[in-house]
């Protein structure tokens, strides 16, 4: 391996492709990286071509050549140049190499100075994936758009997704979890469920629409998990992250990967004992690796699990039985408590039986029951009467940015029950609550609390 100080290019000898991959990827974990693939370089020497690429990239932004490191492997027939930012501070995503290299190629062909084919690949060099997994993403994409402008420009548009993963901004939102203390008769925020959201994307569905159909959704889910984890740097309280059972099985198939996730939590000043993976209700298949064995790896680090869309006939129910004490939370869908006795007595009694069953399961493993999408005070009273004390609902607080969550966490504590009931029992105050989106802030605005 040789290094050119003037060009900031590290060149790897023939046959050292594994060294090239390992150095390029391991030196740039947590950064957005780009692989430039050039083939059939004509009418220009190899060294001259290597010198001109950083110069062309610097034309994007003044001084760009001093902000990027370059890794080179190959020859004029097949040249790979890895590009990575030297610093991640202030990163807003990827530079747009596509249009620049496209114009450079067209001009070079027209004036007869040179000719070459090129393909560009970009990905977030995430912490958990292995070197070969990350390089595979780069290799496949760079080959795919090597001679296909349609795909190349499609990926240019999809910089929006890549920029979301690569950007330094904490672009995520939290749906707060509110706990009712039945002894003190107060409500407090205890944590929240973390979602994609903010300036870049309104939510998960919005992001997924920007993902090509041929992409590995397991990797996308992993990148989302890492992004949201980093967005939560230093956040207090219990933090919940959604993940599908299949992604959990396929992605965290070794102890090393779970250890990497654990280390990522520690590096982000997060307590693993306050991290909960919410297993969303999606079909999954097990082969040699079982969901239980993977979850056990997380459990060994203190990370617990929640069963989402929990129902007796759902696959989540089987997960609950399989994972046992690792399940520390049951999510109650509104269908489990919306029926009143005077509306449909049979469904009402079924709900009572189901909630009682959930409570027994939760008691067996010291778990909590969380009611979602609560809409009125009658349902709130009903659930509290039946010992459901955790709520994740817009009735108390809408989704808020991670930054706001950190700022107001201590202010959203110990709101007296009588004040909550007063607000939720008034049509006028309910309208104001809907506008305000936070019952704690409204109570302060109304001077009901100091």
Sine and cosine of phi, psi and omega as CSV:
sin_phi,cos_phi,sin_psi,cos_psi,sin_omega,cos_omega
0.00,0.00,0.73,-0.68,0.04,-1.00
-0.83,-0.55,0.41,-0.91,-0.03,-1.00
-0.80,-0.60,0.75,-0.66,0.09,-1.00
-0.97,-0.23,0.94,-0.34,-0.06,-1.00
-0.91,0.42,-0.61,0.79,-0.05,-1.00
-0.92,0.39,-0.56,0.83,-0.04,-1.00
-0.99,-0.16,-0.21,0.98,-0.07,-1.00
0.85,0.53,0.57,0.82,0.03,-1.00
-0.94,-0.35,0.77,-0.63,0.10,-1.00
-0.98,-0.21,0.86,-0.52,-0.08,-1.00
-0.97,-0.26,0.70,-0.72,-0.04,-1.00
-0.93,-0.36,0.69,-0.73,-0.09,-1.00
-0.93,0.38,0.36,-0.93,0.04,-1.00
-0.83,0.55,0.70,-0.71,-0.01,-1.00
1.00,0.03,-0.04,1.00,-0.04,-1.00
-0.97,-0.26,0.60,0.80,-0.03,-1.00
-0.87,0.49,-0.62,0.79,0.00,-1.00
-0.91,0.41,-0.62,0.78,0.05,-1.00
-0.91,0.42,-0.69,0.73,0.05,-1.00
-0.83,0.56,-0.76,0.65,-0.02,-1.00
-0.88,0.48,-0.74,0.67,-0.07,-1.00
-0.91,0.42,-0.71,0.71,-0.02,-1.00
-0.92,0.38,-0.74,0.67,-0.03,-1.00
-0.85,0.53,-0.72,0.69,-0.09,-1.00
-0.99,0.15,-0.74,0.68,-0.08,-1.00
-0.93,0.37,-0.46,0.89,0.04,-1.00
-0.97,0.23,-0.20,0.98,-0.13,-0.99
-0.80,-0.60,0.47,0.88,0.05,-1.00
-0.86,0.52,0.69,-0.73,0.00,-1.00
1.00,0.09,0.06,1.00,-0.03,-1.00
-0.91,-0.41,0.39,-0.92,0.17,-0.99
-0.98,0.22,0.79,-0.61,-0.03,-1.00
-0.84,-0.54,0.42,-0.91,-0.04,-1.00
-0.76,-0.65,0.65,-0.76,0.13,-0.99
-0.91,-0.41,0.87,-0.49,0.08,-1.00
-0.99,-0.17,0.85,-0.53,0.03,-1.00
-0.94,-0.34,0.84,-0.54,0.05,-1.00
-0.89,-0.46,0.68,-0.74,0.03,-1.00
-0.74,-0.67,0.51,-0.86,0.08,-1.00
0.80,0.61,0.83,0.55,0.04,-1.00
-0.96,0.28,0.83,-0.55,-0.08,-1.00
-0.84,-0.54,0.50,-0.87,0.15,-0.99
0.93,0.36,0.24,0.97,0.06,-1.00
-0.52,-0.85,0.62,-0.78,-0.01,-1.00
-0.93,0.38,0.40,-0.92,-0.02,-1.00
-0.86,0.51,-0.71,0.70,-0.03,-1.00
-0.90,0.43,-0.68,0.73,0.01,-1.00
-0.89,0.45,-0.62,0.78,0.01,-1.00
-0.91,0.42,-0.68,0.73,0.03,-1.00
-0.87,0.50,-0.61,0.79,-0.03,-1.00
-0.94,0.34,-0.53,0.85,-0.13,-0.99
-0.99,0.17,-0.42,0.91,-0.05,-1.00
-0.89,0.46,-0.78,0.63,0.05,-1.00
-0.87,0.50,-0.56,0.83,0.02,-1.00
-0.90,0.43,-0.69,0.72,0.01,-1.00
-0.91,0.42,-0.64,0.76,0.02,-1.00
-0.90,0.43,-0.57,0.82,0.00,-1.00
-0.91,0.41,-0.32,0.95,0.03,-1.00
-0.94,0.35,-0.30,0.95,0.04,-1.00
-0.91,0.41,-0.74,0.67,0.00,-1.00
-0.62,-0.79,0.63,-0.77,0.04,-1.00
-0.85,0.52,0.76,-0.64,0.03,-1.00
0.99,0.13,0.08,1.00,-0.04,-1.00
-0.87,0.49,-0.50,0.87,-0.05,-1.00
-0.91,0.42,-0.40,0.91,0.00,-1.00
-1.00,-0.02,-0.08,1.00,-0.04,-1.00
-0.97,-0.23,-0.07,1.00,-0.07,-1.00
-0.81,-0.58,0.55,-0.83,0.13,-0.99
-0.95,-0.30,0.50,-0.87,-0.10,-1.00
-0.81,-0.59,0.62,-0.79,-0.01,-1.00
-0.78,-0.62,0.81,-0.59,-0.14,-0.99
-0.86,-0.52,0.70,-0.72,0.11,-0.99
-0.54,-0.84,0.72,-0.69,0.10,-1.00
0.84,-0.55,-0.35,-0.94,-0.03,-1.00
-0.59,-0.81,-0.23,-0.97,-0.06,-1.00
-0.91,0.42,-0.43,0.90,0.01,-1.00
-0.97,0.24,-0.61,0.79,-0.03,-1.00
-0.46,-0.89,0.98,-0.18,-0.07,-1.00
-0.92,-0.39,0.76,-0.65,0.09,-1.00
-0.93,-0.37,0.78,-0.63,0.10,-1.00
-0.82,-0.57,0.91,-0.42,0.09,-1.00
-1.00,0.03,0.69,-0.73,-0.02,-1.00
-0.81,-0.59,0.74,-0.67,0.01,-1.00
-0.56,-0.83,0.57,-0.82,0.06,-1.00
-0.93,0.37,0.61,-0.80,0.02,-1.00
-0.95,0.32,-0.63,0.78,0.04,-1.00
-0.88,-0.48,0.50,-0.87,0.07,-1.00
-0.98,-0.21,-0.23,0.97,-0.01,-1.00
-0.87,0.50,0.77,-0.63,0.02,-1.00
0.98,0.19,0.17,0.98,-0.03,-1.00
-0.91,0.41,0.76,-0.65,0.09,-1.00
-0.91,-0.42,0.30,0.95,0.03,-1.00
0.88,-0.48,-0.45,-0.89,-0.11,-0.99
-1.00,-0.07,0.58,-0.81,0.24,-0.97
-0.94,0.33,0.51,-0.86,-0.04,-1.00
-1.00,0.00,1.00,0.03,0.01,-1.00
-0.96,0.28,-0.40,0.92,-0.20,-0.98
-0.85,0.53,-0.83,0.56,-0.07,-1.00
-0.92,0.38,-0.60,0.80,-0.01,-1.00
-0.89,0.46,-0.76,0.65,0.00,-1.00
-0.93,0.36,-0.53,0.85,0.05,-1.00
-0.89,0.46,-0.72,0.69,0.03,-1.00
-0.92,0.40,-0.65,0.76,0.01,-1.00
-0.86,0.52,-0.68,0.73,0.00,-1.00
-0.91,0.41,-0.72,0.70,-0.03,-1.00
-0.88,0.47,-0.71,0.71,0.00,-1.00
-0.90,0.43,-0.65,0.76,-0.01,-1.00
-0.90,0.44,-0.64,0.77,0.01,-1.00
-0.93,0.38,-0.67,0.75,-0.03,-1.00
-0.90,0.43,-0.67,0.74,-0.02,-1.00
-1.00,0.03,-0.01,1.00,0.08,-1.00
0.97,0.25,0.22,0.98,-0.05,-1.00
-0.97,0.24,-0.54,0.84,0.01,-1.00
-0.17,-0.99,0.14,-0.99,0.08,-1.00
-0.53,-0.85,0.53,-0.85,0.04,-1.00
-0.22,-0.98,0.38,-0.93,0.17,-0.99
-0.97,-0.24,0.53,-0.85,0.01,-1.00
-0.58,-0.82,0.50,-0.87,0.10,-0.99
-0.69,-0.73,0.62,-0.78,-0.07,-1.00
-0.87,-0.48,0.67,-0.74,0.08,-1.00
-0.73,-0.68,0.58,-0.82,0.02,-1.00
-0.64,-0.77,0.54,-0.84,0.09,-1.00
-0.33,-0.94,0.30,-0.95,0.14,-0.99
-0.98,0.18,0.79,-0.61,0.01,-1.00
-0.99,0.15,0.98,0.19,-0.17,-0.99
-0.96,0.27,0.20,-0.98,-0.13,-0.99
-0.99,0.16,-0.54,0.84,-0.21,-0.98
-1.00,0.05,-0.60,0.80,-0.06,-1.00
-0.92,0.39,0.46,-0.89,0.08,-1.00
-0.97,0.25,0.31,-0.95,0.02,-1.00
-0.82,0.57,-0.75,0.66,-0.05,-1.00
-0.89,0.45,-0.55,0.84,0.02,-1.00
-0.93,0.37,-0.68,0.74,0.01,-1.00
-0.94,0.35,-0.69,0.72,-0.02,-1.00
-0.91,0.41,-0.55,0.84,0.05,-1.00
-0.86,0.51,-0.67,0.74,0.04,-1.00
-0.86,0.51,-0.70,0.71,-0.01,-1.00
-0.92,0.39,-0.69,0.72,-0.06,-1.00
-0.90,0.43,-0.73,0.68,-0.02,-1.00
-0.88,0.48,-0.72,0.70,-0.03,-1.00
-0.92,0.39,-0.64,0.77,-0.03,-1.00
-0.92,0.39,-0.58,0.81,0.08,-1.00
-0.94,0.35,-0.64,0.77,-0.10,-1.00
-0.88,0.48,-0.66,0.75,-0.05,-1.00
-0.97,-0.24,0.36,0.93,-0.04,-1.00
-0.85,0.53,-0.68,0.73,-0.03,-1.00
-0.74,-0.67,0.46,0.89,-0.07,-1.00
-0.80,-0.60,0.99,-0.16,-0.03,-1.00
-0.89,0.45,-0.54,0.84,-0.02,-1.00
-0.87,0.49,-0.75,0.66,0.01,-1.00
-0.93,0.38,-0.62,0.79,-0.02,-1.00
-0.87,0.50,-0.74,0.67,-0.02,-1.00
-0.95,0.30,-0.49,0.87,0.10,-0.99
-0.86,0.51,-0.70,0.71,0.00,-1.00
-0.94,0.34,-0.46,0.89,0.10,-0.99
-0.88,0.48,-0.71,0.71,0.04,-1.00
-0.88,0.47,-0.61,0.79,-0.06,-1.00
-0.98,0.22,0.12,0.99,0.16,-0.99
-0.85,0.53,-0.39,0.92,0.01,-1.00
-0.85,0.52,-0.67,0.74,0.04,-1.00
-0.93,0.37,-0.77,0.64,-0.03,-1.00
-0.87,0.49,-0.61,0.79,0.01,-1.00
-0.92,0.40,-0.53,0.85,0.04,-1.00
-0.89,0.45,-0.72,0.69,0.01,-1.00
-0.92,0.38,-0.56,0.83,-0.11,-0.99
-1.00,0.06,-0.41,0.91,-0.10,-1.00
-0.91,0.42,0.52,-0.85,-0.01,-1.00
-0.98,0.19,-0.38,0.93,-0.08,-1.00
-0.88,0.47,0.67,-0.74,0.03,-1.00
-0.98,0.20,0.97,0.25,-0.09,-1.00
-1.00,-0.02,0.99,0.15,0.00,-1.00
-0.41,-0.91,0.36,-0.93,0.02,-1.00
-0.80,-0.60,0.34,-0.94,-0.02,-1.00
-0.78,-0.62,0.73,-0.68,0.19,-0.98
-1.00,-0.06,0.95,-0.31,-0.09,-1.00
-0.88,0.47,0.52,-0.85,0.13,-0.99
-0.98,-0.21,0.85,-0.53,-0.02,-1.00
-0.96,-0.29,0.76,-0.65,-0.02,-1.00
-0.94,-0.34,0.71,-0.71,0.09,-1.00
-0.99,-0.14,0.87,-0.49,0.06,-1.00
-1.00,0.03,0.97,-0.24,-0.12,-0.99
-0.96,0.29,-0.21,0.98,0.05,-1.00
-1.00,0.02,-0.69,0.72,0.00,-1.00
-1.00,0.02,-0.21,0.98,-0.03,-1.00
0.85,0.53,0.76,0.65,0.03,-1.00
-0.71,-0.71,0.33,-0.95,0.04,-1.00
-0.90,-0.44,0.67,-0.74,0.00,-1.00
-0.61,-0.80,0.51,-0.86,0.10,-0.99
-0.99,0.15,0.78,-0.63,-0.05,-1.00
-0.94,-0.35,-0.22,0.98,-0.04,-1.00
0.26,-0.96,-0.48,-0.88,0.00,-1.00
-0.06,-1.00,0.29,-0.96,0.06,-1.00
-0.99,-0.12,0.78,-0.63,-0.14,-0.99
-1.00,-0.10,0.73,-0.68,-0.04,-1.00
-0.76,-0.65,0.36,-0.93,0.24,-0.97
-0.89,0.45,0.70,-0.71,0.02,-1.00
0.19,-0.98,0.38,-0.92,-0.01,-1.00
0.74,-0.68,-0.57,-0.82,-0.07,-1.00
-0.96,0.29,-0.65,0.76,-0.09,-1.00
-0.95,0.30,-0.74,0.68,-0.05,-1.00
-0.66,-0.75,0.62,-0.79,0.04,-1.00
-0.95,0.32,-0.48,0.88,-0.02,-1.00
-0.05,-1.00,-0.09,-1.00,-0.06,-1.00
-0.86,0.51,-0.72,0.70,-0.04,-1.00
-0.88,0.48,-0.61,0.80,0.03,-1.00
-0.89,0.45,-0.66,0.75,0.02,-1.00
-0.92,0.39,-0.72,0.70,-0.07,-1.00
-0.88,0.48,-0.50,0.87,0.03,-1.00
-0.89,0.45,-0.37,0.93,0.01,-1.00
-1.00,-0.01,0.04,1.00,-0.03,-1.00
-0.99,-0.11,0.81,-0.59,0.05,-1.00
-0.86,0.52,0.51,-0.86,-0.09,-1.00
-0.90,0.45,-0.37,0.93,-0.07,-1.00
-1.00,-0.05,0.13,0.99,-0.03,-1.00
-0.99,0.11,0.40,-0.92,0.00,-1.00
-0.98,0.17,0.96,-0.27,-0.05,-1.00
-0.93,0.38,-0.43,0.90,0.09,-1.00
-0.87,0.49,-0.68,0.74,0.02,-1.00
-0.92,0.38,-0.63,0.77,0.03,-1.00
-0.87,0.49,-0.70,0.72,0.03,-1.00
-0.88,0.48,-0.63,0.77,0.01,-1.00
-0.91,0.41,-0.68,0.73,0.02,-1.00
-0.89,0.45,-0.62,0.79,0.05,-1.00
-0.89,0.45,-0.71,0.70,0.00,-1.00
-0.86,0.51,-0.71,0.70,0.00,-1.00
-0.91,0.42,-0.67,0.74,0.00,-1.00
-0.87,0.49,-0.75,0.67,-0.03,-1.00
-0.91,0.42,-0.61,0.79,0.04,-1.00
-0.87,0.49,-0.70,0.71,-0.02,-1.00
-0.94,0.33,-0.51,0.86,0.07,-1.00
-0.89,0.45,-0.48,0.88,-0.10,-1.00
-1.00,0.02,0.25,0.97,-0.07,-1.00
-0.70,0.72,0.89,-0.46,0.07,-1.00
0.96,0.28,0.16,0.99,-0.04,-1.00
-0.94,0.35,0.65,-0.76,0.00,-1.00
-0.99,0.12,0.19,-0.98,0.12,-0.99
0.98,0.18,-0.02,-1.00,0.02,-1.00
-0.98,0.22,0.80,-0.61,-0.01,-1.00
-0.90,-0.44,0.77,-0.64,-0.03,-1.00
-0.91,-0.40,0.68,-0.73,0.02,-1.00
-0.82,-0.57,0.74,-0.68,0.03,-1.00
-0.98,0.18,0.63,-0.78,0.13,-0.99
-0.40,-0.92,0.60,-0.80,0.02,-1.00
-0.99,0.17,0.56,-0.83,0.02,-1.00
-0.82,0.58,-0.62,0.78,-0.03,-1.00
-0.91,0.41,-0.67,0.74,0.04,-1.00
-0.90,0.44,-0.62,0.78,0.03,-1.00
-0.87,0.48,-0.71,0.70,-0.01,-1.00
-0.91,0.41,-0.73,0.68,-0.10,-0.99
-0.97,0.26,-0.54,0.84,-0.11,-0.99
-1.00,0.03,-0.70,0.72,-0.06,-1.00
-0.98,-0.20,0.86,0.52,-0.10,-0.99
-1.00,0.03,0.03,1.00,0.03,-1.00
-0.69,-0.72,0.38,-0.92,0.07,-1.00
-0.87,0.49,-0.59,0.81,-0.07,-1.00
-0.87,0.48,-0.65,0.76,-0.03,-1.00
-0.93,0.37,-0.63,0.78,0.05,-1.00
-0.92,0.40,-0.61,0.79,0.06,-1.00
-0.88,0.47,-0.64,0.77,0.03,-1.00
-0.90,0.45,-0.64,0.77,0.04,-1.00
-0.90,0.43,-0.68,0.74,0.04,-1.00
-0.86,0.51,-0.69,0.72,0.01,-1.00
-0.91,0.41,-0.58,0.81,0.05,-1.00
-0.88,0.47,-0.67,0.74,0.05,-1.00
-0.86,0.51,-0.73,0.68,-0.02,-1.00
-0.89,0.45,-0.64,0.77,0.01,-1.00
-0.91,0.41,-0.41,0.91,0.03,-1.00
-0.99,-0.11,0.27,0.96,0.04,-1.00
0.85,0.53,0.66,0.75,0.02,-1.00
-0.91,-0.42,0.64,-0.77,0.00,-1.00
-1.00,0.05,0.90,-0.44,-0.02,-1.00
-0.81,0.59,-0.51,0.86,0.00,-1.00
-0.93,0.37,-0.25,0.97,0.03,-1.00
-0.94,-0.33,0.35,0.94,0.05,-1.00
-0.93,-0.36,0.74,-0.67,-0.01,-1.00
-0.76,-0.65,0.78,-0.63,0.04,-1.00
-1.00,-0.06,0.87,-0.50,-0.01,-1.00
-1.00,-0.06,0.92,-0.40,-0.05,-1.00
-0.99,0.12,0.96,-0.29,-0.06,-1.00
-0.97,0.26,0.45,-0.89,-0.10,-1.00
-0.97,0.24,1.00,-0.04,0.07,-1.00
-0.65,-0.76,0.60,-0.80,0.03,-1.00
-0.87,0.49,0.52,-0.85,0.04,-1.00
-0.51,-0.86,0.36,-0.93,0.01,-1.00
-0.82,-0.58,0.62,-0.79,0.04,-1.00
-0.92,-0.40,0.63,-0.78,0.10,-1.00
-0.86,-0.51,-0.93,-0.38,0.03,-1.00
-0.96,0.29,-0.49,0.87,-0.03,-1.00
-0.97,-0.23,0.81,-0.59,-0.02,-1.00
-0.99,-0.15,0.40,-0.92,0.06,-1.00
-0.87,0.50,-0.65,0.76,-0.03,-1.00
-0.89,0.47,-0.67,0.75,-0.03,-1.00
-0.92,0.40,-0.60,0.80,0.03,-1.00
-0.93,0.37,-0.71,0.70,0.00,-1.00
-0.88,0.48,-0.55,0.83,0.01,-1.00
-0.88,0.47,-0.57,0.82,0.03,-1.00
-0.88,0.47,-0.67,0.74,0.04,-1.00
-0.93,0.38,-0.69,0.73,-0.03,-1.00
-0.85,0.52,-0.58,0.82,0.01,-1.00
-0.89,0.45,-0.36,0.93,0.06,-1.00
-0.99,-0.13,0.09,1.00,0.02,-1.00
1.00,-0.04,0.04,1.00,-0.02,-1.00
-1.00,0.10,0.78,-0.63,-0.06,-1.00
-0.96,-0.29,-0.03,-1.00,-0.09,-1.00
-0.73,-0.68,0.44,-0.90,0.09,-1.00
-0.84,-0.55,0.60,-0.80,0.06,-1.00
-0.99,-0.12,0.89,-0.46,-0.03,-1.00
-1.00,-0.06,0.45,-0.89,0.01,-1.00
0.73,0.69,0.73,0.68,-0.10,-1.00
-0.95,0.31,0.81,-0.59,0.08,-1.00
-0.50,-0.87,0.42,-0.91,-0.10,-0.99
-0.87,0.50,-0.57,0.82,-0.05,-1.00
-1.00,-0.08,0.01,1.00,-0.04,-1.00
-1.00,0.10,0.30,-0.95,0.07,-1.00
-0.93,0.37,-0.41,0.91,0.07,-1.00
-0.87,0.49,-0.54,0.84,0.00,-1.00
-0.91,0.42,-0.65,0.76,0.03,-1.00
-0.92,0.40,-0.60,0.80,0.05,-1.00
-0.87,0.50,-0.68,0.73,0.00,-1.00
-0.86,0.51,-0.70,0.71,-0.02,-1.00
-0.92,0.39,-0.61,0.79,-0.02,-1.00
-0.95,0.32,-0.67,0.74,-0.13,-0.99
-1.00,0.10,-0.31,0.95,0.09,-1.00
0.83,0.55,-0.83,-0.57,-0.11,-0.99
-0.93,0.37,-0.23,0.97,0.02,-1.00
-0.94,0.35,-0.38,0.92,0.09,-1.00
-0.99,0.17,0.90,-0.44,-0.03,-1.00
-0.91,-0.41,0.11,0.99,0.01,-1.00
-0.40,-0.92,0.67,-0.75,0.12,-0.99
-0.91,-0.41,0.76,-0.65,0.03,-1.00
-0.99,-0.13,0.82,-0.57,0.04,-1.00
-0.99,-0.11,0.87,-0.50,0.10,-0.99
-0.96,0.27,0.48,-0.88,0.00,-1.00
-0.81,0.58,-0.47,0.88,0.00,-1.00
-0.86,0.50,-0.35,0.94,-0.06,-1.00
-0.99,0.11,-0.13,0.99,-0.02,-1.00
-0.54,-0.84,0.12,0.99,-0.11,-0.99
-0.99,0.14,-0.33,0.94,-0.06,-1.00
-0.99,0.14,0.73,-0.68,0.05,-1.00
-0.99,-0.11,0.40,-0.92,-0.05,-1.00
-0.87,0.49,-0.56,0.83,-0.03,-1.00
-0.99,0.11,-0.02,1.00,0.02,-1.00
-0.98,-0.18,-0.78,0.62,0.00,-1.00
-0.48,-0.88,0.99,-0.10,-0.13,-0.99
-0.88,0.48,-0.64,0.77,-0.02,-1.00
-0.89,0.46,-0.75,0.67,0.00,-1.00
-0.91,0.41,-0.58,0.81,0.04,-1.00
-0.88,0.47,-0.71,0.70,0.00,-1.00
-0.93,0.37,-0.60,0.80,0.08,-1.00
-0.87,0.49,-0.67,0.74,0.03,-1.00
-0.89,0.46,-0.66,0.75,0.04,-1.00
-0.86,0.52,-0.70,0.71,-0.01,-1.00
-0.91,0.42,-0.64,0.77,-0.02,-1.00
-0.92,0.39,-0.70,0.71,0.02,-1.00
-0.89,0.45,-0.63,0.78,0.05,-1.00
-0.89,0.46,-0.64,0.77,0.04,-1.00
-0.90,0.44,-0.70,0.72,0.03,-1.00
-0.88,0.48,-0.65,0.76,-0.02,-1.00
-0.90,0.43,-0.62,0.79,0.04,-1.00
-0.91,0.42,-0.68,0.73,0.04,-1.00
-0.88,0.47,-0.68,0.73,-0.02,-1.00
-0.92,0.39,-0.62,0.78,0.04,-1.00
-0.89,0.46,-0.59,0.81,-0.04,-1.00
-0.89,0.45,-0.47,0.88,-0.09,-1.00
-0.81,-0.59,0.30,0.96,0.01,-1.00
0.79,0.61,0.74,0.67,0.00,-1.00
-0.97,-0.23,0.19,-0.98,0.06,-1.00
-0.95,-0.32,0.34,-0.94,0.11,-0.99
-0.90,-0.43,0.80,-0.60,-0.02,-1.00
-0.89,-0.45,0.81,-0.59,0.04,-1.00
-1.00,-0.07,0.77,-0.64,-0.01,-1.00
-0.98,-0.20,0.43,-0.90,0.17,-0.99
0.81,0.58,0.60,0.80,0.08,-1.00
-0.90,0.44,0.68,-0.73,-0.14,-0.99
-0.88,-0.47,-0.31,0.95,-0.09,-1.00
-0.47,-0.88,0.25,-0.97,-0.06,-1.00
-0.93,0.36,-0.48,0.87,0.03,-1.00
-0.89,0.45,-0.70,0.71,0.03,-1.00
-0.91,0.41,-0.60,0.80,0.04,-1.00
-0.88,0.48,-0.75,0.67,0.01,-1.00
-0.88,0.47,-0.65,0.76,0.00,-1.00
-0.87,0.50,-0.72,0.69,-0.04,-1.00
-0.93,0.37,-0.67,0.75,0.02,-1.00
-0.89,0.45,-0.64,0.77,0.04,-1.00
-0.85,0.52,-0.55,0.84,-0.03,-1.00
-0.98,-0.21,0.46,0.89,0.19,-0.98
0.89,0.45,0.57,0.82,0.19,-0.98
-0.98,-0.21,0.89,-0.45,-0.19,-0.98
-0.88,-0.48,0.02,1.00,-0.01,-1.00
-0.89,-0.46,0.68,-0.74,-0.11,-0.99
-0.67,-0.74,0.69,-0.72,0.03,-1.00
-0.80,-0.60,1.00,-0.03,-0.21,-0.98
-0.42,-0.91,0.52,-0.85,0.07,-1.00
-0.91,0.41,-0.29,0.96,0.02,-1.00
-0.86,0.51,-0.53,0.85,0.05,-1.00
-0.99,-0.15,-0.72,0.70,-0.05,-1.00
-0.33,-0.94,0.74,-0.67,0.08,-1.00
-0.97,0.26,0.12,-0.99,0.09,-1.00
-0.87,0.49,0.65,-0.76,0.01,-1.00
-0.77,-0.64,0.34,-0.94,0.02,-1.00
-0.92,0.40,0.41,-0.91,0.03,-1.00
-0.86,0.51,-0.64,0.76,-0.01,-1.00
-0.89,0.45,-0.69,0.72,0.03,-1.00
-0.91,0.42,-0.64,0.77,0.03,-1.00
-0.82,0.57,-0.72,0.69,0.01,-1.00
-0.89,0.46,-0.66,0.75,-0.08,-1.00
-0.93,0.37,-0.62,0.78,-0.15,-0.99
-0.97,-0.23,0.04,1.00,-0.09,-1.00
-0.80,0.60,-0.75,0.66,-0.05,-1.00
-0.94,0.34,-0.42,0.91,0.02,-1.00
-0.98,0.22,-0.34,0.94,-0.04,-1.00
-0.99,-0.13,0.84,0.55,-0.02,-1.00
-0.74,-0.67,0.57,-0.82,0.20,-0.98
0.83,0.56,0.75,0.66,0.11,-0.99
-0.99,0.14,0.86,-0.51,-0.07,-1.00
-0.86,0.51,0.61,-0.79,-0.01,-1.00
-0.84,0.54,-0.63,0.78,-0.05,-1.00
-0.89,0.45,-0.55,0.84,0.03,-1.00
-0.95,0.30,-0.66,0.75,0.06,-1.00
-0.86,0.51,-0.74,0.68,-0.01,-1.00
-0.89,0.45,-0.61,0.79,0.01,-1.00
-0.89,0.45,-0.69,0.72,0.00,-1.00
-0.93,0.37,-0.71,0.70,-0.08,-1.00
-0.96,0.28,-0.24,0.97,-0.01,-1.00
-1.00,-0.09,-0.07,1.00,-0.05,-1.00
-0.94,-0.33,0.82,-0.57,0.02,-1.00
-0.88,0.47,-0.66,0.75,-0.01,-1.00
-0.90,0.44,-0.72,0.70,-0.02,-1.00
-0.95,0.32,-0.50,0.86,0.07,-1.00
-0.90,0.44,-0.63,0.78,0.05,-1.00
-0.90,0.43,-0.66,0.75,0.03,-1.00
-0.92,0.39,-0.58,0.82,0.04,-1.00
-0.91,0.42,-0.64,0.77,0.01,-1.00
-0.88,0.47,-0.61,0.79,0.02,-1.00
-0.95,0.30,-0.67,0.74,-0.06,-1.00
-0.96,0.27,-0.65,0.76,0.05,-1.00
0.98,0.20,0.17,0.99,-0.03,-1.00
-0.41,-0.91,0.93,-0.37,-0.09,-1.00
-0.93,0.38,-0.48,0.88,0.03,-1.00
-0.93,0.37,-0.69,0.72,0.02,-1.00
-0.92,0.39,-0.63,0.78,0.01,-1.00
-0.90,0.44,-0.68,0.73,0.02,-1.00
-0.86,0.50,-0.62,0.79,0.02,-1.00
-0.94,0.33,-0.66,0.76,0.01,-1.00
-0.89,0.46,-0.59,0.81,0.02,-1.00
-0.99,0.16,-0.02,1.00,-0.02,-1.00
0.86,0.51,0.57,0.82,0.08,-1.00
-0.99,0.10,-0.34,0.94,0.10,-0.99
-0.73,-0.68,0.36,-0.93,-0.02,-1.00
-0.99,0.13,0.00,0.00,0.00,0.00
